[in-house]
Amino acid sequence: TIFAYNNSGYLSVGNYKRAVKRFDDGHRLCNDLMSCLQERSKIEKAYGDQLTAWSKRWRQLIEKGPQYGSVERAWLAVMTEAEKVSELHQDVKNNLVNDDVEKVKNWQKEAYHKQMIGGFKEAKEAEEGFKKAQKPWAKKLKEMETAKKAYHMACKEEKLAATREANGKTEASVTPDQQKKLHEKVDKCKQDVQKAKEKYEKSLEELNKCTPQYMESMEQVFDQCQQHEVKRLTFLKEALLDIKRHLNLTENQSYSTIYRELERMILAANTQEDLKWFSNNHGPGMHMNWPAFEEYNPDQANAPPKKKKPDGAPPTPSTDHVAPPGDRSSVSSYDKNQAYSTEWSDDEQPAAYSGNENGGNGNSFEDDSSTGKGVRVRALYDYEGQEQDELTFKAGDELTKTEDEDEQGWCRGRLDNGREGLYPANYVEPI
């Protein structure tokens, strides 16, 4: 009988090292997870920054562009959505770095204790436990391997002696005395084989007797390793669920609110109201001061102003009411409130329409401002319109002066929302 031993299993001598290495792997995997989250947080921040920059640029373009009314507000609501979503992605970045990464770092510190000589305390304890459990069995295994080797050598010698004896019987040169010696050699080899076999079987029996205790001892150490791994895997699952919760914006109430508000703004767009507004401000609905007969009045120059100017100079407003001028260098030069010339001449010819003033490049609003007249001014003080044809604005607001100051000190202008009217000339300054 040949007894085979499989030395590739977990219980083979030294094969516990993969279980010990799992401690080093667990510590490294914590580092990998933290690096993974750090990279994702950078992606979230970059996306949020891009949304903010995109929203800021297009908000300025839309506000200066030709779109008006409720549809303009709906379009601007898309920019608001981007700004709010950007804030949520910044929150995701902060949660990943401040919560998830810190949580992994703290757990790693508690679960793995580095030694002064290198490695981790948990790995060393596991390796010492495996060595202690394996030592008695490994000693018996070595004795069994030695006995097996001796038995196999005896079998080889017996076979060789039997072959020599058989060859001696067929050769005439072999004397009877030599044949006798060959036969005795075969008998001796058979005895050696029997003794080696008995010793081999005995050593194997002793090995098998201590195998259950060996298996039990090894399993106890392995279970301790498993318990540590259970903690790691359980923590990792909980950490991944936290990460998922931070990444999944659909579970964030604020996220769904953003899109409900965006939908509300879009659905609120009213075509008829927008058309009516345009008609009242740029069409037949506009107020028209038709020419009327005026009698000559020699005292006209001393007549009281048609509109009463505010008494005295307006008070100097506080800096809280003054809005800083905006930087418009990076946006379209189109001004939705540009003034159009009211002068008419038979000599004017309509400008040819090229179909694409920008040659297919840039923003379609870029060069529209060159077709109108007007001077941009900035309000120095707050002004509340007293009559229907007067403008209302705050200090710092910008508007377009479409007509110069009259003899009573009033100018005509247009606000950025499209409304036209009169305002005191001394309430503004050119930009």
Solvent accessible surface area in square Angstrom, and as a share of the most:
residue,aa,sasa,rsa
1,T,110,0.64
2,I,121,0.61
3,F,66,0.28
4,A,103,0.80
5,Y,71,0.27
6,N,108,0.55
7,N,106,0.54
8,S,85,0.55
9,G,32,0.30
10,Y,79,0.30
11,L,52,0.26
12,S,6,0.04
13,V,75,0.43
14,G,24,0.23
15,N,58,0.30
16,Y,9,0.03
17,K,111,0.47
18,R,148,0.54
19,A,10,0.08
20,V,15,0.09
21,K,105,0.44
22,R,57,0.21
23,F,14,0.06
24,D,63,0.33
25,D,18,0.09
26,G,1,0.01
27,H,30,0.13
28,R,126,0.46
29,L,73,0.36
30,C,9,0.05
31,N,62,0.32
32,D,66,0.34
33,L,24,0.12
34,M,24,0.11
35,S,62,0.40
36,C,77,0.46
37,L,7,0.03
38,Q,71,0.32
39,E,113,0.50
40,R,91,0.33
41,S,3,0.02
42,K,141,0.60
43,I,110,0.56
44,E,9,0.04
45,K,89,0.38
46,A,50,0.39
47,Y,97,0.37
48,G,0,0.00
49,D,63,0.33
50,Q,123,0.55
51,L,26,0.13
52,T,65,0.38
53,A,64,0.49
54,W,102,0.36
55,S,0,0.00
56,K,132,0.56
57,R,104,0.38
58,W,67,0.24
59,R,59,0.21
60,Q,45,0.20
61,L,1,0.01
62,I,1,0.00
63,E,76,0.34
64,K,33,0.14
65,G,1,0.01
66,P,62,0.39
67,Q,50,0.22
68,Y,49,0.19
69,G,16,0.16
70,S,6,0.04
71,V,63,0.36
72,E,25,0.11
73,R,129,0.47
74,A,10,0.08
75,W,90,0.32
76,L,26,0.13
77,A,10,0.08
78,V,47,0.27
79,M,4,0.02
80,T,44,0.26
81,E,28,0.12
82,A,1,0.01
83,E,57,0.25
84,K,82,0.35
85,V,7,0.04
86,S,4,0.03
87,E,111,0.50
88,L,16,0.08
89,H,28,0.12
90,Q,45,0.20
91,D,69,0.36
92,V,4,0.02
93,K,54,0.23
94,N,60,0.31
95,N,47,0.24
96,L,0,0.00
97,V,42,0.24
98,N,92,0.47
99,D,70,0.36
100,D,5,0.03
101,V,6,0.03
102,E,70,0.31
103,K,76,0.32
104,V,1,0.00
105,K,93,0.39
106,N,80,0.41
107,W,41,0.15
108,Q,16,0.07
109,K,159,0.67
110,E,124,0.56
111,A,16,0.13
112,Y,10,0.04
113,H,91,0.40
114,K,150,0.64
115,Q,46,0.21
116,M,199,0.89
117,I,147,0.74
118,G,40,0.39
119,G,45,0.43
120,F,22,0.09
121,K,103,0.43
122,E,26,0.12
123,A,11,0.08
124,K,87,0.37
125,E,94,0.42
126,A,8,0.06
127,E,49,0.22
128,E,93,0.42
129,G,20,0.19
130,F,0,0.00
131,K,108,0.46
132,K,166,0.70
133,A,16,0.12
134,Q,8,0.04
135,K,152,0.64
136,P,83,0.52
137,W,18,0.06
138,A,26,0.20
139,K,135,0.57
140,K,66,0.28
141,L,15,0.07
142,K,149,0.63
143,E,76,0.34
144,M,4,0.02
145,E,57,0.25
146,T,88,0.51
147,A,6,0.05
148,K,40,0.17
149,K,141,0.60
150,A,52,0.40
151,Y,16,0.06
152,H,71,0.32
153,M,98,0.44
154,A,14,0.11
155,C,40,0.24
156,K,134,0.57
157,E,75,0.34
158,E,43,0.19
159,K,154,0.65
160,L,79,0.39
161,A,3,0.02
162,A,44,0.34
163,T,68,0.40
164,R,124,0.45
165,E,24,0.11
166,A,57,0.44
167,N,76,0.39
168,G,3,0.03
169,K,138,0.59
170,T,116,0.67
171,E,88,0.39
172,A,112,0.87
173,S,95,0.61
174,V,26,0.15
175,T,65,0.38
176,P,109,0.68
177,D,85,0.44
178,Q,91,0.40
179,Q,61,0.27
180,K,125,0.53
181,K,127,0.54
182,L,44,0.22
183,H,93,0.41
184,E,89,0.40
185,K,89,0.38
186,V,8,0.05
187,D,56,0.29
188,K,115,0.49
189,C,7,0.04
190,K,108,0.46
191,Q,110,0.49
192,D,55,0.29
193,V,19,0.11
194,Q,95,0.42
195,K,136,0.58
196,A,15,0.12
197,K,60,0.25
198,E,95,0.43
199,K,138,0.59
200,Y,0,0.00
201,E,68,0.31
202,K,127,0.54
203,S,14,0.09
204,L,23,0.11
205,E,94,0.42
206,E,58,0.26
207,L,7,0.03
208,N,87,0.44
209,K,144,0.61
210,C,34,0.20
211,T,33,0.19
212,P,81,0.51
213,Q,111,0.49
214,Y,7,0.03
215,M,92,0.41
216,E,91,0.41
217,S,24,0.16
218,M,0,0.00
219,E,102,0.46
220,Q,102,0.45
221,V,17,0.10
222,F,60,0.25
223,D,62,0.32
224,Q,117,0.52
225,C,4,0.02
226,Q,67,0.30
227,Q,110,0.49
228,H,32,0.14
229,E,17,0.08
230,V,90,0.52
231,K,132,0.56
232,R,23,0.08
233,L,89,0.44
234,T,66,0.39
235,F,18,0.07
236,L,53,0.26
237,K,137,0.58
238,E,86,0.39
239,A,3,0.02
240,L,87,0.43
241,L,101,0.50
242,D,31,0.16
243,I,13,0.06
244,K,94,0.40
245,R,132,0.48
246,H,22,0.10
247,L,50,0.25
248,N,45,0.23
249,L,20,0.10
250,T,101,0.59
251,E,101,0.45
252,N,56,0.28
253,Q,121,0.54
254,S,57,0.37
255,Y,50,0.19
256,S,40,0.26
257,T,61,0.36
258,I,13,0.07
259,Y,81,0.31
260,R,130,0.47
261,E,64,0.29
262,L,25,0.12
263,E,97,0.43
264,R,131,0.48
265,M,48,0.21
266,I,84,0.42
267,L,135,0.67
268,A,59,0.46
269,A,35,0.27
270,N,58,0.30
271,T,89,0.51
272,Q,130,0.58
273,E,104,0.47
274,D,11,0.06
275,L,95,0.47
276,K,136,0.58
277,W,74,0.26
278,F,88,0.37
279,S,39,0.25
280,N,70,0.36
281,N,25,0.13
282,H,65,0.29
283,G,24,0.23
284,P,135,0.85
285,G,42,0.40
286,M,76,0.34
287,H,145,0.65
288,M,106,0.47
289,N,106,0.55
290,W,188,0.66
291,P,125,0.79
292,A,83,0.65
293,F,174,0.73
294,E,150,0.67
295,E,135,0.61
296,Y,187,0.71
297,N,69,0.35
298,P,97,0.61
299,D,89,0.46
300,Q,113,0.50
301,A,99,0.77
302,N,131,0.67
303,A,39,0.30
304,P,114,0.72
305,P,63,0.39
306,K,165,0.70
307,K,16,0.07
308,K,156,0.66
309,K,76,0.32
310,P,45,0.28
311,D,121,0.63
312,G,60,0.58
313,A,90,0.70
314,P,20,0.12
315,P,114,0.72
316,T,124,0.72
317,P,31,0.20
318,S,58,0.38
319,T,119,0.69
320,D,129,0.67
321,H,101,0.45
322,V,67,0.39
323,A,44,0.34
324,P,115,0.72
325,P,83,0.52
326,G,47,0.45
327,D,102,0.53
328,R,94,0.34
329,S,100,0.64
330,S,82,0.53
331,V,14,0.08
332,S,0,0.00
333,S,55,0.36
334,Y,22,0.08
335,D,20,0.11
336,K,37,0.16
337,N,1,0.01
338,Q,11,0.05
339,A,6,0.05
340,Y,129,0.49
341,S,62,0.40
342,T,126,0.73
343,E,130,0.58
344,W,200,0.70
345,S,46,0.29
346,D,111,0.58
347,D,121,0.63
348,E,107,0.48
349,Q,147,0.66
350,P,124,0.78
351,A,99,0.77
352,A,105,0.81
353,Y,173,0.66
354,S,85,0.55
355,G,45,0.43
356,N,74,0.38
357,E,109,0.49
358,N,32,0.16
359,G,62,0.60
360,G,56,0.53
361,N,114,0.58
362,G,76,0.73
363,N,15,0.08
364,S,75,0.48
365,F,28,0.12
366,E,50,0.23
367,D,85,0.44
368,D,35,0.18
369,S,41,0.26
370,S,97,0.62
371,T,104,0.60
372,G,21,0.20
373,K,128,0.54
374,G,42,0.41
375,V,74,0.43
376,R,64,0.23
377,V,4,0.02
378,R,39,0.14
379,A,2,0.02
380,L,61,0.30
381,Y,45,0.17
382,D,54,0.28
383,Y,19,0.07
384,E,115,0.51
385,G,21,0.20
386,Q,137,0.61
387,E,101,0.45
388,Q,166,0.74
389,D,55,0.29
390,E,9,0.04
391,L,0,0.00
392,T,57,0.33
393,F,6,0.03
394,K,124,0.52
395,A,2,0.01
396,G,6,0.06
397,D,55,0.28
398,E,23,0.10
399,L,0,0.00
400,T,3,0.02
401,K,45,0.19
402,T,39,0.22
403,E,90,0.41
404,D,111,0.58
405,E,101,0.45
406,D,56,0.29
407,E,150,0.67
408,Q,39,0.17
409,G,5,0.05
410,W,9,0.03
411,C,5,0.03
412,R,63,0.23
413,G,0,0.00
414,R,19,0.07
415,L,21,0.10
416,D,57,0.29
417,N,97,0.50
418,G,3,0.02
419,R,94,0.34
420,E,39,0.18
421,G,1,0.01
422,L,26,0.13
423,Y,0,0.00
424,P,0,0.00
425,A,19,0.15
426,N,73,0.38
427,Y,15,0.06
428,V,20,0.11
429,E,67,0.30
430,P,104,0.65
431,I,103,0.52
